[in-house]
Amino acid sequence: MTDENSSGGSDTTHTSIEIDREVWRQVRAEAVAEGSNVSVKLEDILRQHFDMDESDT
């Protein structure tokens, strides 16, 4: 897994992960159905999992 801080003073991190193909398909399908980016959808899922919202960052 690679973890690199983004440039420009942003408070985001770029990472690469390995994910089960079937999980990826489901996340991608949900993102497309919502008109969202897969990365945004994954972040939403992680925020829900950790019971966080935008104000927690």
HURA-V809494 format. One line per field, one symbol per residue. psi: psi as a letter, one per 40 degrees, with the letter a starting at -180 (. if undefined). A space follows every 50 residues. Layout:
# HURA-V809494
psi=???
This chain:
# HURA-V809494
psi=hhhhhiieeifiihihihihdddddddddddddefiidddddddddddde fiidee.
